[in-house]
Amino acid sequence: MRNWFSAESLPPLVFGMVVGAVGGITLGALVGHRVLSAAVHVWSFLERDHEDELRFDLLLQ
């Protein structure tokens, strides 16, 4: 009987795919919300800067 859960029974590609998927999901769960939060902060900073320039241009007219 073949044991499907041992590393010797799986081809290297399948074993790498399983390890990569588990590692990616774990890393995404741990770090994903921080990356998303940083992206939102950068986006809001860029939008705020753009809005300030528009207000300044309106004052010059």
CORDANOR-V560072 format. One record per residue. RES is the residue in three letters. SS is DSSP state (H for helix, E for strand, L for the rest). PHI is phi in whole degrees, 0 to 359 (none if undefined). D_FIRST is the distance of its C-alpha to the first C-alpha in Angstrom with 1 decimal. Layout:
res->RES ss->SS phi->PHI d_first->D_FIRST
res->RES ss->SS phi->PHI d_first->D_FIRST
This chain:
res->MET ss->L phi->none d_first->0.0
res->ARG ss->L phi->269 d_first->3.8
res->ASN ss->L phi->268 d_first->6.6
res->TRP ss->L phi->282 d_first->9.4
res->PHE ss->L phi->261 d_first->12.1
res->SER ss->L phi->265 d_first->12.4
res->ALA ss->H phi->294 d_first->15.1
res->GLU ss->H phi->289 d_first->13.6
res->SER ss->H phi->276 d_first->11.1
res->LEU ss->L phi->262 d_first->14.1
res->PRO ss->L phi->296 d_first->17.0
res->PRO ss->H phi->303 d_first->20.2
res->LEU ss->H phi->295 d_first->22.0
res->VAL ss->H phi->293 d_first->19.6
res->PHE ss->H phi->298 d_first->19.4
res->GLY ss->H phi->295 d_first->23.2
res->MET ss->H phi->294 d_first->23.7
res->VAL ss->H phi->294 d_first->21.9
res->VAL ss->H phi->296 d_first->23.8
res->GLY ss->H phi->295 d_first->27.0
res->ALA ss->H phi->294 d_first->26.8
res->VAL ss->H phi->295 d_first->26.2
res->GLY ss->H phi->295 d_first->29.0
res->GLY ss->H phi->294 d_first->31.3
res->ILE ss->H phi->295 d_first->31.1
res->THR ss->H phi->296 d_first->31.7
res->LEU ss->H phi->296 d_first->34.6
res->GLY ss->H phi->297 d_first->36.0
res->ALA ss->H phi->291 d_first->36.1
res->LEU ss->H phi->279 d_first->37.8
res->VAL ss->H phi->247 d_first->40.2
res->GLY ss->H phi->303 d_first->40.6
res->HIS ss->H phi->293 d_first->43.3
res->ARG ss->H phi->289 d_first->45.4
res->VAL ss->H phi->294 d_first->45.2
res->LEU ss->H phi->296 d_first->46.3
res->SER ss->H phi->296 d_first->49.0
res->ALA ss->H phi->296 d_first->50.3
res->ALA ss->H phi->296 d_first->50.4
res->VAL ss->H phi->294 d_first->52.4
res->HIS ss->H phi->296 d_first->54.8
res->VAL ss->H phi->296 d_first->55.4
res->TRP ss->H phi->298 d_first->55.9
res->SER ss->H phi->292 d_first->58.4
res->PHE ss->H phi->295 d_first->60.2
res->LEU ss->H phi->294 d_first->60.6
res->GLU ss->H phi->292 d_first->61.8
res->ARG ss->H phi->296 d_first->64.2
res->ASP ss->H phi->297 d_first->65.7
res->HIS ss->H phi->294 d_first->66.2
res->GLU ss->H phi->293 d_first->67.9
res->ASP ss->H phi->296 d_first->70.2
res->GLU ss->H phi->296 d_first->71.3
res->LEU ss->H phi->295 d_first->72.2
res->ARG ss->H phi->297 d_first->74.3
res->PHE ss->H phi->294 d_first->76.1
res->ASP ss->H phi->296 d_first->76.8
res->LEU ss->H phi->293 d_first->78.3
res->LEU ss->H phi->292 d_first->80.6
res->LEU ss->H phi->286 d_first->81.9
res->GLN ss->L phi->282 d_first->83.0
